[in-house]
Each structure stands twice: as C-alpha cells, then as structure tokens.
Amino acid sequence: MESLVKFVENELVEKKEFPDFSSGDTITVYYEIKEGEKTRTQFFKGVVIQRRGSGITETFTIRKMSGTVGVERIFPINMPALQKIEVNKKGKVRRARIFYFRGLTGKKARIKEVRS
C-alpha cells in the first residue's frame, strides 16, 4: 500500500520548483485568488514558523504582523494556486519549529540574518 502511495505521488502529482527555505527565513509567497470569474495574484510576506510533512503532504506555516495582530497562514507546498516563493532573508534559528516566536514582541522578535 505504501509503495502505491509513493507511485501516485511521483507519477501523477506535478512538482513545482521552489527555492530552499527553512524556519526563521523571511519569505514572500505569491498565490492566485479567484473571485467569481476574475483571478488575481496576492502575496503573503512573513517569517517561516515551521515546515512539516514530506512529499505531497508537506506544508509550511508563515507568520506576519498585521498592525498589532499576528496572522499565521498554512500553505501546502503542492497547492495549485501557489505561483512562486521568494526568499527575502535567511534567518539563523536553532529550532525547526519556532513557536516561541509567537510570544515575542519588540526587539526580541528579531531574527539574526545569515549573510551568504
């Protein structure tokens, strides 16, 4: 059964090429929104909180501040509406899932940038 699932993932699901990113990185995700008959591109820029899953079920969570309210959005990596991902900054964090980032405010909520 497991080999059948892997076969379907490899053969039938189209894979898009996205840049490598991990938790702590600041990225911009461009995705398509359909409103009635019209479609438009919207972007969501924020810090990657986590990446989870593998293959077809992989998702990543992005957090941004909208005014004083924190907004998080979960994107499946294979979402058909996903157009492109830009990595704005590479962040240096010690954890794979930085949920502690939710409780930080002000200068403590900054992530050091890795220069390459």
Phi, psi and omega in degrees: 000318181295323179291328177294319178296316179296322178298315180296318179300315185286323188268318191263334183269126179282138182254135177258149179268118177238154178292159178287132175213157180219184182294143183096344179280146173263121183230160173242125180251124176258127181220157186266136177240133177256123176239098185069242179264345183272150173234145177217161180259131177238152178238156179226114183248127180188188182265136178285121180273319182200158166235135181217158180084181178208155178068231185287336184262012183289136177227162173220148182248133179241141178237133174223160176262126176246094188074240178254005182254131176277132181240128178242144179221137179255127179245128168287140183292335181259020180296126182298331182283348181290123183262305178204162178232129176247133175267114182275314180218142173266125182258152178255108177228159184259358184239157177277331179233112189257062179292339177295342180297335180296327184271357183268143177225160176068220183292336180289341182273010178271146177245133179295142181265139176266118178274134179237000000 
